[in-house]
């Protein structure tokens, strides 16, 4: 099982997450997010990272041309679309992760239209937010979503509940941001370590 630490805004958090065992780091390029990082800063951070770490660019309803520009300039490996992007938009990119905000089983219906993407990120629904809410949803929905392909579990994950979440869902990967923060945009490195250790333990 893979572990992604999202909302990285500084080199210290990035390097610590890698040291503790993270497989991927997420960089948010959505200006309305409190975890927004400018492309130049992201590129600076990534220039200092060791090899074999997956870097993920997170975008919300962004213009494809701008996505292409940022992905190239920041040397990102994977694209994560967290807005209302259509299957046609997603088909432009490979590999692409598409996020879906769910509150009931009926919210899984759109996943049928996105066949061929690398993974489906299942997150909590909040009417005024595109992620990072810290809210938990019914994990049985994520279990059901596995029939569509690789599932990345997100939404309200913390060091306290990650073992139960992994044991319950058995996802392809888990994704955490607010659950390991000291403040929005700054990680609590003790929480990051605990989260990763407990996630790996539960995945064995």
Backbone as a printed PyTorch tensor [residue, N CA C, xyz], in Angstrom:
tensor([[[  0.8250,  -1.1980,   0.0000],
         [  0.0000,   0.0000,   0.0000],
         [  0.8630,   1.2530,   0.0000]],

        [[  0.4850,   2.2290,  -0.8030],
         [  1.2400,   3.4590,  -0.9270],
         [  0.6990,   4.5330,   0.0230]],

        [[  1.5900,   5.4380,   0.4210],
         [  1.2100,   6.5160,   1.3360],
         [  1.6030,   7.8530,   0.7240]],

        [[  0.6190,   8.7400,   0.6090],
         [  0.8680,  10.0860,   0.0720],
         [  0.6260,  11.1200,   1.1660]],

        [[  1.6140,  11.9860,   1.3460],
         [  1.4620,  13.1230,   2.2500],
         [  1.2040,  14.3430,   1.3730]],

        [[  0.0350,  14.9400,   1.5120],
         [ -0.3710,  16.0150,   0.6210],
         [ -0.3030,  17.3720,   1.3280]],

        [[ -0.3400,  18.4320,   0.5080],
         [ -0.2890,  19.7760,   1.0640],
         [  1.0990,  20.1940,   1.5010]],

        [[  2.1190,  19.6740,   0.8180],
         [  3.5050,  20.0290,   1.1440],
         [  3.7860,  21.4630,   0.6750]],

        [[  4.3420,  22.2790,   1.5760],
         [  4.6450,  23.6730,   1.2330],
         [  6.0890,  24.0630,   1.5330]],

        [[  6.8590,  23.1490,   2.1320],
         [  8.2310,  23.4980,   2.5020],
         [  9.1140,  22.2550,   2.4670]],

        [[ 10.4220,  22.4850,   2.3600],
         [ 11.3820,  21.3940,   2.2020],
         [ 11.4730,  20.5250,   3.4530]],

        [[ 11.3930,  21.1250,   4.6230],
         [ 11.5020,  20.3470,   5.8620],
         [ 10.4240,  19.2670,   5.9260]],

        [[  9.1980,  19.6420,   5.6460],
         [  8.0990,  18.6710,   5.6820],
         [  8.2760,  17.5950,   4.6140]],

        [[  8.7540,  18.0060,   3.4580],
         [  8.9520,  17.0580,   2.3640],
         [  9.9930,  16.0090,   2.7130]],

        [[ 11.1380,  16.4570,   3.1820],
         [ 12.2290,  15.5290,   3.4880],
         [ 11.8800,  14.6250,   4.6690]],

        [[ 11.2160,  15.1780,   5.6760],
         [ 10.8250,  14.3610,   6.8310],
         [  9.8250,  13.2900,   6.4140]],

        [[  8.8650,  13.6540,   5.5880],
         [  7.8650,  12.6850,   5.1290],
         [  8.5280,  11.5340,   4.3880]],

        [[  9.5030,  11.8620,   3.5500],
         [ 10.2350,  10.8270,   2.8210],
         [ 11.0410,   9.9550,   3.7770]],

        [[ 11.7170,  10.5880,   4.7260],
         [ 12.5170,   9.8330,   5.7020],
         [ 11.6530,   8.8470,   6.4750]],

        [[ 10.4240,   9.2420,   6.7910],
         [  9.5390,   8.3840,   7.5770],
         [  8.8680,   7.3040,   6.7400]],

        [[  9.0040,   7.3890,   5.4070],
         [  8.5010,   6.3080,   4.5700],
         [  7.3990,   6.6470,   3.5930]],

        [[  7.1250,   7.9300,   3.3670],
         [  6.0950,   8.2970,   2.3870],
         [  6.5430,   7.9040,   0.9810]],

        [[  5.5830,   7.4530,   0.1780],
         [  5.8580,   7.0820,  -1.2070],
         [  5.6450,   8.2480,  -2.1620]],

        [[  4.7670,   9.1700,  -1.7800],
         [  4.4140,  10.2810,  -2.6590],
         [  4.1750,  11.5480,  -1.8530]],

        [[  4.4520,  12.6830,  -2.4950],
         [  4.2060,  13.9950,  -1.8970],
         [  3.2730,  14.7720,  -2.8200]],

        [[  2.2880,  15.4480,  -2.2280],
         [  1.3410,  16.2250,  -3.0170],
         [  1.5570,  17.7170,  -2.8450]],

        [[  1.5180,  18.4240,  -3.9690],
         [  1.6840,  19.8710,  -3.9920],
         [  0.4160,  20.4870,  -4.5700]],

        [[ -0.2040,  21.3890,  -3.8280],
         [ -1.5040,  21.9410,  -4.2010],
         [ -1.3250,  23.2490,  -4.9690]],

        [[ -1.8260,  23.2610,  -6.2090],
         [ -1.7360,  24.4470,  -7.0580],
         [ -3.1230,  25.0730,  -7.2610]],

        [[ -3.8780,  25.1130,  -6.1880],
         [ -5.2150,  25.7200,  -6.1870],
         [ -5.1440,  26.9520,  -5.3020]],

        [[ -5.1710,  28.1470,  -5.8880],
         [ -4.9340,  29.3720,  -5.1150],
         [ -5.8580,  29.5830,  -3.9130]],

        [[ -7.0490,  29.0110,  -3.9480],
         [ -7.9790,  29.1900,  -2.8290],
         [ -7.6910,  28.2670,  -1.6530]],

        [[ -6.7470,  27.3690,  -1.8190],
         [ -6.4040,  26.4360,  -0.7460],
         [ -5.4120,  27.0730,   0.2250]],

        [[ -5.5780,  26.8220,   1.5320],
         [ -4.5880,  27.3050,   2.5000],
         [ -3.2520,  26.5930,   2.3750]],

        [[ -3.2120,  25.5380,   1.5720],
         [ -1.9740,  24.7760,   1.3470],
         [ -1.3920,  25.0510,  -0.0480]],

        [[ -1.8520,  26.1130,  -0.6580],
         [ -1.3740,  26.4880,  -1.9870],
         [  0.1220,  26.7820,  -1.9670]],

        [[  0.8090,  26.2840,  -2.9900],
         [  2.2340,  26.5600,  -3.1400],
         [  2.4540,  27.0580,  -4.5690]],

        [[  3.2240,  28.1200,  -4.7170],
         [  3.4740,  28.6300,  -6.0640],
         [  4.3850,  27.6500,  -6.8020]],

        [[  4.2430,  27.5430,  -8.0970],
         [  5.0310,  26.5700,  -8.8660],
         [  6.5350,  26.7130,  -8.6640]],

        [[  7.0320,  27.9550,  -8.5440],
         [  8.4690,  28.1680,  -8.3660],
         [  8.9540,  27.5670,  -7.0600]],

        [[  8.1500,  27.7150,  -6.0060],
         [  8.5180,  27.1420,  -4.7080],
         [  8.4800,  25.6200,  -4.7620]],

        [[  7.4810,  25.0780,  -5.4210],
         [  7.3890,  23.6220,  -5.5530],
         [  8.5960,  23.0800,  -6.2890]],

        [[  9.0090,  23.7770,  -7.3420],
         [ 10.1740,  23.3450,  -8.1210],
         [ 11.4370,  23.3670,  -7.2680]],

        [[ 11.5700,  24.3810,  -6.4150],
         [ 12.7230,  24.4630,  -5.5060],
         [ 12.7550,  23.2670,  -4.5630]],

        [[ 11.6060,  22.9260,  -4.0180],
         [ 11.5260,  21.7810,  -3.0980],
         [ 11.8780,  20.4920,  -3.8270]],

        [[ 11.3020,  20.2940,  -4.9960],
         [ 11.5160,  19.0470,  -5.7220],
         [ 12.9460,  18.8700,  -6.1980]],

        [[ 13.6400,  19.9710,  -6.3860],
         [ 15.0430,  19.8910,  -6.7980],
         [ 15.9190,  19.2970,  -5.7000]],

        [[ 15.4300,  19.3090,  -4.4650],
         [ 16.1880,  18.8000,  -3.3230],
         [ 15.7610,  17.3990,  -2.8940]],

        [[ 14.8020,  16.8200,  -3.5790],
         [ 14.2810,  15.5110,  -3.1690],
         [ 15.1400,  14.3810,  -3.7110]],

        [[ 15.2190,  13.2700,  -2.9820],
         [ 15.9390,  12.0920,  -3.4780],
         [ 15.1610,  11.4400,  -4.6120]],

        [[ 15.7920,  10.5290,  -5.3600],
         [ 15.0960,   9.8560,  -6.4640],
         [ 14.0520,   8.8570,  -5.9720]],

        [[ 13.2150,   8.4260,  -6.8970],
         [ 12.2120,   7.3800,  -6.6740],
         [ 11.0610,   7.8070,  -5.7670]],

        [[ 10.8690,   9.1190,  -5.5830],
         [  9.7140,   9.6270,  -4.8560],
         [  8.7320,  10.1880,  -5.8750]],

        [[  7.4680,   9.8010,  -5.7600],
         [  6.4490,  10.2860,  -6.6820],
         [  5.9620,  11.6620,  -6.2400]],

        [[  6.0420,  12.6200,  -7.1290],
         [  5.5600,  13.9670,  -6.8480],
         [  4.2550,  14.1910,  -7.6000]],

        [[  3.2600,  14.7250,  -6.8910],
         [  1.9060,  14.8350,  -7.4150],
         [  1.4610,  16.2930,  -7.4160]],

        [[  0.9870,  16.7550,  -8.5490],
         [  0.4240,  18.0990,  -8.6390],
         [ -1.0830,  18.0450,  -8.5140]],

        [[ -1.6330,  18.8010,  -7.5650],
         [ -3.0710,  18.8020,  -7.2980],
         [ -3.6830,  20.0900,  -7.8610]],

        [[ -4.6690,  19.9290,  -8.7450],
         [ -5.3110,  21.0600,  -9.3990],
         [ -6.8290,  20.9730,  -9.2580]],

        [[ -7.4790,  22.1250,  -9.2620],
         [ -8.9380,  22.1920,  -9.1690],
         [ -9.4660,  23.0530, -10.3130]],

        [[-10.1390,  22.4140, -11.2650],
         [-10.7870,  23.1310, -12.3720],
         [ -9.8490,  24.1160, -13.0740]],

        [[ -8.6290,  23.6880, -13.2700],
         [ -7.6200,  24.5410, -13.8820],
         [ -7.6050,  24.3750, -15.4060]],

        [[ -7.1730,  25.4180, -16.1000],
         [ -7.0280,  25.3690, -17.5510],
         [ -5.9630,  24.3370, -17.9300]],

        [[ -6.2630,  23.4400, -18.8790],
         [ -5.2930,  22.4020, -19.2470],
         [ -3.9300,  22.9410, -19.6620]],

        [[ -3.9130,  24.0750, -20.3440],
         [ -2.6320,  24.6480, -20.7680],
         [ -1.7890,  25.0590, -19.5680]],

        [[ -2.4350,  25.6050, -18.5580],
         [ -1.7040,  26.0070, -17.3540],
         [ -1.2270,  24.7850, -16.5770]],

        [[ -2.0610,  23.7460, -16.5440],
         [ -1.6510,  22.5000, -15.8930],
         [ -0.3880,  21.9640, -16.5550]],

        [[ -0.4020,  21.9230, -17.8850],
         [  0.7460,  21.4060, -18.6280],
         [  2.0030,  22.2130, -18.3180]],

        [[  1.8500,  23.5240, -18.2450],
         [  2.9840,  24.4030, -17.9660],
         [  3.5600,  24.1480, -16.5760]],

        [[  2.6830,  24.0530, -15.5710],
         [  3.1390,  23.8450, -14.1940],
         [  3.7150,  22.4480, -14.0140]],

        [[  3.0800,  21.4460, -14.5970],
         [  3.5830,  20.0790, -14.4830],
         [  5.0050,  19.9830, -15.0140]],

        [[  5.2690,  20.6800, -16.1130],
         [  6.6010,  20.6370, -16.7190],
         [  7.6120,  21.4430, -15.9130]],

        [[  7.2400,  22.6700, -15.5230],
         [  8.1890,  23.5460, -14.8310],
         [  8.5340,  23.0360, -13.4430]],

        [[  7.5690,  22.4190, -12.7790],
         [  7.8070,  21.8940, -11.4300],
         [  8.2650,  20.4410, -11.4360]],

        [[  8.3280,  19.8370, -12.6210],
         [  8.7990,  18.4570, -12.7890],
         [  7.9890,  17.4660, -11.9510]],

        [[  6.6890,  17.5760, -12.0890],
         [  5.7770,  16.6860, -11.3770],
         [  5.5620,  15.4010, -12.1650]],

        [[  5.3570,  14.2990, -11.4590],
         [  5.2270,  13.0000, -12.1140],
         [  3.7830,  12.5690, -12.3280]],

        [[  2.8960,  12.9710, -11.4190],
         [  1.5100,  12.5140, -11.4740],
         [  0.5910,  13.7210, -11.3130]],

        [[ -0.5120,  13.7070, -12.0430],
         [ -1.5080,  14.7700, -11.9550],
         [ -2.7080,  14.2780, -11.1640]],

        [[ -3.1590,  15.0970, -10.2060],
         [ -4.3690,  14.7950,  -9.4370],
         [ -5.3690,  15.9180,  -9.6700]],

        [[ -6.5370,  15.5650, -10.2100],
         [ -7.5800,  16.5320, -10.4970],
         [ -8.6510,  16.4460,  -9.4170]],

        [[ -8.8620,  17.5520,  -8.7220],
         [ -9.6970,  17.5230,  -7.5190],
         [-10.9620,  18.3550,  -7.6550]],

        [[-11.2910,  18.7580,  -8.8900],
         [-12.4730,  19.5900,  -9.0780],
         [-13.5870,  18.8720,  -9.7980]],

        [[-14.1760,  19.5600, -10.7610],
         [-15.3160,  19.0290, -11.5050],
         [-14.9200,  18.6250, -12.9230]],

        [[-13.6870,  18.1770, -13.0680],
         [-13.1580,  17.8390, -14.3880],
         [-13.9280,  16.6730, -15.0200]],

        [[-14.1420,  16.7720, -16.3200],
         [-14.8990,  15.7650, -17.0530],
         [-14.0000,  14.5820, -17.4260]],

        [[-14.6190,  13.4610, -17.8120],
         [-13.8130,  12.3350, -18.3080],
         [-12.9510,  12.7360, -19.4950]],

        [[-13.4710,  13.6190, -20.3420],
         [-12.7160,  14.0690, -21.5110],
         [-11.4540,  14.8250, -21.0890]],

        [[-11.5820,  15.6720, -20.0770],
         [-10.4220,  16.3980, -19.5650],
         [ -9.4070,  15.4350, -18.9720]],

        [[ -9.8840,  14.4750, -18.2080],
         [ -8.9770,  13.5090, -17.5760],
         [ -8.2300,  12.6810, -18.6150]],

        [[ -8.8670,  12.4410, -19.7560],
         [ -8.2520,  11.5880, -20.7730],
         [ -7.0460,  12.2400, -21.4430]],

        [[ -6.8800,  13.5360, -21.2250],
         [ -5.7300,  14.2470, -21.7970],
         [ -4.4350,  13.7860, -21.1610]],

        [[ -4.5310,  13.3630, -19.8810],
         [ -3.3270,  13.1410, -19.0830],
         [ -3.1070,  11.6790, -18.7400]],

        [[ -1.8610,  11.3160, -18.6000],
         [ -1.4800,  10.0040, -18.0540],
         [ -0.1360,  10.1520, -17.3480]],

        [[  0.0020,   9.6720, -16.1170],
         [ -1.0730,   9.1190, -15.2880],
         [ -1.8640,  10.2380, -14.6090]],

        [[ -3.1430,   9.9830, -14.3850],
         [ -3.9910,  10.9590, -13.7130],
         [ -4.7980,  10.2750, -12.6190]],

        [[ -4.8890,  10.9640, -11.4890],
         [ -5.7440,  10.5510, -10.3720],
         [ -6.9130,  11.5260, -10.3300]],

        [[ -8.1290,  11.0030, -10.2730],
         [ -9.3080,  11.8700, -10.1850],
         [ -9.9430,  11.7140,  -8.8230]],

        [[-10.1920,  12.8420,  -8.1640],
         [-10.8160,  12.8270,  -6.8410],
         [-12.3360,  12.9040,  -6.9600]],

        [[-12.9980,  12.1540,  -6.0900],
         [-14.4580,  12.1480,  -6.0230],
         [-14.8670,  12.3630,  -4.5660]],

        [[-15.7210,  13.3470,  -4.3400],
         [-16.2020,  13.6380,  -2.9850],
         [-17.5220,  12.8960,  -2.7830]],

        [[-17.5720,  12.0740,  -1.7580],
         [-18.7430,  11.2010,  -1.5810],
         [-19.3800,  11.3910,  -0.2020]],

        [[-20.6870,  11.1930,  -0.1770],
         [-21.4020,  11.1440,   1.0960],
         [-22.4000,   9.9890,   1.1340]],

        [[-22.6000,   9.3500,  -0.0360],
         [-23.5000,   8.2060,  -0.1120],
         [-23.0560,   7.3070,  -1.2660]],

        [[-23.5870,   6.0980,  -1.3010],
         [-23.1970,   5.1430,  -2.3430],
         [-23.5480,   5.6450,  -3.7390]],

        [[-24.6060,   6.4290,  -3.8470],
         [-25.0140,   6.9320,  -5.1540],
         [-23.9510,   7.8380,  -5.7690]],

        [[-23.0760,   8.4000,  -4.9270],
         [-22.0240,   9.2850,  -5.4180],
         [-20.9350,   8.5360,  -6.1790]],

        [[-20.9790,   7.2120,  -6.1550],
         [-20.0050,   6.4140,  -6.9030],
         [-20.3920,   6.2480,  -8.3720]],

        [[-21.6260,   6.5760,  -8.7140],
         [-22.1140,   6.3690, -10.0810],
         [-21.2210,   7.0300, -11.1360]],

        [[-20.7430,   8.2670, -10.9190],
         [-19.8970,   8.9100, -11.9340],
         [-18.5770,   8.1890, -12.2060]],

        [[-18.1060,   7.3650, -11.2660],
         [-16.8270,   6.6840, -11.4700],
         [-16.8460,   5.8180, -12.7190]],

        [[-18.0240,   5.3360, -13.0990],
         [-18.1410,   4.4890, -14.2880],
         [-17.6750,   5.2110, -15.5490]],

        [[-17.7540,   6.5420, -15.5430],
         [-17.4350,   7.3270, -16.7280],
         [-15.9400,   7.6110, -16.8740]],

        [[-15.1760,   7.2970, -15.8390],
         [-13.7570,   7.6620, -15.8190],
         [-12.8410,   6.4470, -15.9690]],

        [[-13.2910,   5.4310, -16.6590],
         [-12.4810,   4.2290, -16.8400],
         [-11.1770,   4.5600, -17.5560]],

        [[-10.1040,   3.9380, -17.0850],
         [ -8.8100,   4.1550, -17.7110],
         [ -7.8930,   5.0860, -16.9520]],

        [[ -8.4140,   5.7880, -15.9350],
         [ -7.5320,   6.6390, -15.1390],
         [ -6.6940,   5.7720, -14.2020]],

        [[ -5.6180,   6.3440, -13.6870],
         [ -4.6920,   5.5600, -12.8740],
         [ -5.2820,   5.1680, -11.5200]],

        [[ -6.0610,   6.0710, -10.9210],
         [ -6.6350,   5.7760,  -9.6090],
         [ -7.7860,   6.7320,  -9.3150]],

        [[ -8.6750,   6.2830,  -8.4450],
         [ -9.8110,   7.0770,  -7.9880],
         [ -9.5540,   7.4640,  -6.5350]],

        [[ -9.4720,   8.7530,  -6.2570],
         [ -9.2970,   9.2040,  -4.8850],
         [-10.6730,   9.4870,  -4.2940]],

        [[-11.0060,   8.7800,  -3.2270],
         [-12.3140,   8.9030,  -2.5890],
         [-12.1670,   9.7730,  -1.3470]],

        [[-12.8420,  10.9130,  -1.3610],
         [-12.7010,  11.9180,  -0.3070],
         [-14.0730,  12.2630,   0.2710]],

        [[-14.0610,  12.9460,   1.4020],
         [-15.3050,  13.3760,   2.0390],
         [-15.9490,  14.5090,   1.2580]],

        [[-17.2660,  14.5030,   1.2150],
         [-17.9850,  15.5950,   0.5590],
         [-18.1800,  16.7540,   1.5250]],

        [[-17.8990,  17.9580,   1.0440],
         [-18.2200,  19.1880,   1.7560],
         [-18.6560,  20.1950,   0.7200]],

        [[-19.7960,  20.8450,   0.8940],
         [-20.3450,  21.7150,  -0.1470],
         [-19.4740,  22.9060,  -0.5020]],

        [[-18.6260,  23.3420,   0.4110],
         [-17.8460,  24.5580,   0.1680],
         [-16.3530,  24.2940,   0.0300]],

        [[-15.9680,  23.0150,  -0.1440],
         [-14.5430,  22.7040,  -0.1880],
         [-14.2690,  21.5880,  -1.1860]],

        [[-13.0750,  21.6540,  -1.8090],
         [-12.6490,  20.6070,  -2.7350],
         [-11.6460,  19.6590,  -2.0980]],

        [[-11.6420,  19.5640,  -0.7790],
         [-10.7400,  18.6340,  -0.1030],
         [-10.0770,  19.2880,   1.0980]],

        [[ -9.3470,  18.4710,   1.8640],
         [ -8.6480,  18.9940,   3.0310],
         [ -9.5670,  19.4020,   4.1620]],

        [[-10.7680,  18.7930,   4.2040],
         [-11.7390,  19.1910,   5.2240],
         [-11.5040,  18.5160,   6.5690]],

        [[-10.8200,  17.3700,   6.5420],
         [-10.6210,  16.6180,   7.7830],
         [-11.8400,  15.8220,   8.2030]],

        [[-12.8360,  15.7160,   7.3350],
         [-14.0670,  14.9950,   7.6600],
         [-14.0000,  13.5570,   7.1750]],

        [[-14.5020,  12.6430,   8.0010],
         [-14.5520,  11.2230,   7.6650],
         [-15.8860,  10.9160,   6.9710]],

        [[-15.8780,   9.9280,   6.0870],
         [-17.1130,   9.4440,   5.4870],
         [-17.2290,   7.9480,   5.7380]],

        [[-18.3070,   7.3720,   5.2860],
         [-18.5610,   5.9360,   5.4500],
         [-17.5760,   5.1360,   4.6030]],

        [[-16.6630,   4.4350,   5.2370],
         [-15.6190,   3.7180,   4.5030],
         [-16.1600,   2.5640,   3.6780]],

        [[-17.3770,   2.1190,   3.9570],
         [-17.9740,   1.0820,   3.1200],
         [-18.1550,   1.5780,   1.6750]],

        [[-18.2990,   2.8930,   1.5180],
         [-18.4040,   3.4590,   0.1750],
         [-17.0910,   3.2640,  -0.5760]],

        [[-15.9710,   3.4610,   0.1220],
         [-14.6570,   3.2550,  -0.5020],
         [-14.4360,   1.7900,  -0.8540]],

        [[-14.9030,   0.8980,  -0.0030],
         [-14.7970,  -0.5400,  -0.3010],
         [-15.5510,  -0.8570,  -1.5890]],

        [[-16.7560,  -0.3120,  -1.7200],
         [-17.5630,  -0.5360,  -2.9210],
         [-16.8800,   0.0480,  -4.1550]],

        [[-16.1770,   1.1670,  -3.9760],
         [-15.5180,   1.8330,  -5.1010],
         [-14.3790,   1.0120,  -5.6820]],

        [[-13.8610,   0.0640,  -4.9400],
         [-12.7310,  -0.7350,  -5.4160],
         [-13.0580,  -1.5320,  -6.6700]],

        [[-14.3260,  -1.7310,  -6.9470],
         [-14.6930,  -2.4760,  -8.1570],
         [-14.3440,  -1.7040,  -9.4330]],

        [[-14.0810,  -0.3860,  -9.2910],
         [-13.7550,   0.4300, -10.4600],
         [-12.2630,   0.4420, -10.7740]],

        [[-11.4230,   0.1190,  -9.7800],
         [ -9.9810,   0.1570, -10.0040],
         [ -9.2300,   0.5290,  -8.7350]],

        [[ -8.0480,   1.0920,  -8.9030],
         [ -7.2230,   1.4790,  -7.7540],
         [ -7.8890,   2.5930,  -6.9650]],

        [[ -8.0260,   2.3760,  -5.6680],
         [ -8.6740,   3.3520,  -4.8000],
         [ -7.6570,   3.9700,  -3.8380]],

        [[ -7.6580,   5.3020,  -3.8090],
         [ -6.8660,   6.0430,  -2.8270],
         [ -7.8450,   6.5790,  -1.7910]],

        [[ -7.6640,   6.1900,  -0.5430],
         [ -8.5600,   6.6010,   0.5340],
         [ -8.0760,   7.9100,   1.1350]],

        [[ -8.9830,   8.8730,   1.2350],
         [ -8.6640,  10.1680,   1.8080],
         [ -9.8510,  10.6240,   2.6510]],

        [[ -9.7050,  11.7700,   3.2890],
         [-10.8240,  12.3380,   4.0400],
         [-10.8310,  11.9750,   5.5040]],

        [[-10.3520,  12.8780,   6.3500],
         [-10.4350,  12.6840,   7.7970],
         [ -9.4850,  11.6570,   8.3800]],

        [[ -8.4770,  11.2510,   7.6310],
         [ -7.5310,  10.2680,   8.1470],
         [ -6.5550,  10.9310,   9.1210]],

        [[ -6.2460,  10.2240,  10.1990],
         [ -5.3390,  10.7170,  11.2360],
         [ -4.4870,   9.5560,  11.7440]],

        [[ -3.4580,   9.8490,  12.5310],
         [ -2.6960,   8.7440,  13.1440],
         [ -3.5630,   7.8610,  14.0340]],

        [[ -4.6520,   8.4200,  14.5590],
         [ -5.5110,   7.6680,  15.4690],
         [ -6.4420,   6.6980,  14.7460]],

        [[ -6.8140,   6.9890,  13.5130],
         [ -7.7800,   6.1000,  12.8410],
         [ -7.2230,   5.3830,  11.6110]],

        [[ -5.9640,   5.6260,  11.2670],
         [ -5.4490,   5.0850,  10.0130],
         [ -5.3710,   3.5560,  10.0200]],

        [[ -5.0450,   2.9500,  11.1440],
         [ -4.9750,   1.4810,  11.1790],
         [ -6.3410,   0.8660,  10.8990]],

        [[ -7.3600,   1.4290,  11.5150],
         [ -8.7150,   0.9200,  11.2920],
         [ -9.1320,   1.1420,   9.8420]],

        [[ -8.7880,   2.3110,   9.2950],
         [ -9.1610,   2.6300,   7.9170],
         [ -8.5170,   1.6720,   6.9240]],

        [[ -7.2370,   1.4090,   7.0960],
         [ -6.5210,   0.5240,   6.1780],
         [ -7.0380,  -0.9070,   6.2970]],

        [[ -7.2590,  -1.3590,   7.5120],
         [ -7.7760,  -2.7130,   7.7190],
         [ -9.1670,  -2.8730,   7.1190]],

        [[ -9.9580,  -1.8200,   7.2020],
         [-11.3400,  -1.8490,   6.7260],
         [-11.4070,  -1.8410,   5.1970]],

        [[-10.6960,  -0.8850,   4.5870],
         [-10.8290,  -0.6450,   3.1510],
         [ -9.8310,  -1.4390,   2.3140]],

        [[ -8.6100,  -1.6200,   2.8540],
         [ -7.5150,  -2.2310,   2.0970],
         [ -7.3210,  -1.5100,   0.7510]],

        [[ -7.0710,  -0.2220,   0.8080],
         [ -6.9650,   0.5580,  -0.4240],
         [ -5.6240,   0.3770,  -1.1210]],

        [[ -5.5630,   0.8380,  -2.3500],
         [ -4.2870,   0.8730,  -3.0730],
         [ -3.3420,   1.8530,  -2.3910]],

        [[ -3.8950,   2.9640,  -1.8940],
         [ -3.0760,   3.9900,  -1.2440],
         [ -3.9360,   4.7950,  -0.2760]],

        [[ -3.2780,   5.5280,   0.6070],
         [ -3.9550,   6.4800,   1.4870],
         [ -3.3300,   7.8550,   1.2720]],

        [[ -4.1270,   8.8840,   1.5000],
         [ -3.7190,  10.2630,   1.2360],
         [ -4.1350,  11.1090,   2.4270]],

        [[ -3.1830,  11.8170,   3.0260],
         [ -3.4870,  12.6280,   4.2080],
         [ -2.9010,  14.0200,   4.0550]],

        [[ -3.6120,  14.9920,   4.5860],
         [ -3.1210,  16.3700,   4.6020],
         [ -3.4030,  16.9910,   5.9650]],

        [[ -4.6520,  17.3940,   6.2070],
         [ -4.9850,  18.0860,   7.4550],
         [ -4.7770,  17.2160,   8.6910]],

        [[ -4.8920,  15.8990,   8.5340],
         [ -4.7820,  15.0050,   9.6910],
         [ -3.4010,  14.9020,  10.3000]],

        [[ -2.3870,  15.4610,   9.6110],
         [ -1.0220,  15.4260,  10.1640],
         [ -0.4220,  16.8370,  10.2020]],

        [[ -1.2840,  17.8340,  10.3560],
         [ -0.8100,  19.2170,  10.3670],
         [ -0.7100,  19.7940,  11.7720]],

        [[  0.2540,  20.6960,  11.9430],
         [  0.3210,  21.5330,  13.1420],
         [ -0.5070,  22.7930,  12.9120]],

        [[ -0.5090,  23.2580,  11.6520],
         [ -1.3230,  24.3860,  11.1940],
         [ -1.5000,  24.1940,   9.7020]],

        [[ -2.4490,  24.8820,   9.0980],
         [ -2.7020,  24.6960,   7.6670],
         [ -1.4620,  25.0760,   6.8660]],

        [[ -0.9230,  24.0820,   6.1470],
         [  0.2780,  24.3000,   5.3600],
         [  1.5650,  23.9230,   6.0590]],

        [[  1.4820,  23.5350,   7.3370],
         [  2.6810,  23.1270,   8.0940],
         [  2.4020,  21.8120,   8.7940]],

        [[  3.2520,  20.8090,   8.5280],
         [  3.0330,  19.4890,   9.1100],
         [  3.5240,  19.4080,  10.5480]],

        [[  2.8520,  18.5740,  11.3160],
         [  3.3250,  18.1500,  12.6320],
         [  4.1090,  16.8680,  12.3710]],

        [[  5.4280,  16.9550,  12.4460],
         [  6.2600,  15.8330,  11.9960],
         [  6.0830,  14.5930,  12.8720]],

        [[  5.7270,  14.7740,  14.1250],
         [  5.4440,  13.6120,  14.9810],
         [  4.2040,  12.8880,  14.4890]],

        [[  3.2050,  13.6580,  14.0630],
         [  1.9890,  13.0440,  13.5210],
         [  2.2710,  12.3530,  12.1940]],

        [[  3.1060,  12.9640,  11.3740],
         [  3.4690,  12.3550,  10.0920],
         [  4.1270,  11.0000,  10.3290]],

        [[  5.0760,  10.9540,  11.2620],
         [  5.7660,   9.6950,  11.5620],
         [  4.7930,   8.6290,  12.0590]],

        [[  3.9300,   9.0110,  12.9990],
         [  2.9650,   8.0580,  13.5390],
         [  2.0130,   7.5620,  12.4560]],

        [[  1.5600,   8.4730,  11.6240],
         [  0.6210,   8.1060,  10.5630],
         [  1.2350,   7.0630,   9.6350]],

        [[  2.4420,   7.3320,   9.1880],
         [  3.1030,   6.4280,   8.2470],
         [  3.3990,   5.0860,   8.8970]],

        [[  3.9170,   5.1070,  10.1110],
         [  4.2400,   3.8600,  10.8200],
         [  2.9860,   2.9990,  10.9900]],

        [[  1.8900,   3.6200,  11.4050],
         [  0.6710,   2.8680,  11.6770],
         [  0.0010,   2.3970,  10.3890]],

        [[  0.0950,   3.1960,   9.3370],
         [ -0.4650,   2.7820,   8.0470],
         [  0.2630,   1.5610,   7.5160]],

        [[  1.5780,   1.5940,   7.5880],
         [  2.3820,   0.4550,   7.1070],
         [  2.1220,  -0.7910,   7.9520]],

        [[  1.9950,  -0.6000,   9.2500],
         [  1.7250,  -1.7380,  10.1420],
         [  0.3930,  -2.3970,   9.7850]],

        [[ -0.6180,  -1.5720,   9.5130],
         [ -1.9350,  -2.1200,   9.2110],
         [ -1.9900,  -2.7840,   7.8430]],

        [[ -1.0940,  -2.3760,   6.9540],
         [ -1.1090,  -2.9080,   5.5920],
         [ -0.4110,  -4.2520,   5.4710]],

        [[  0.3090,  -4.6590,   6.4940],
         [  1.0520,  -5.9370,   6.4350],
         [  0.0940,  -7.1080,   6.4120]]])
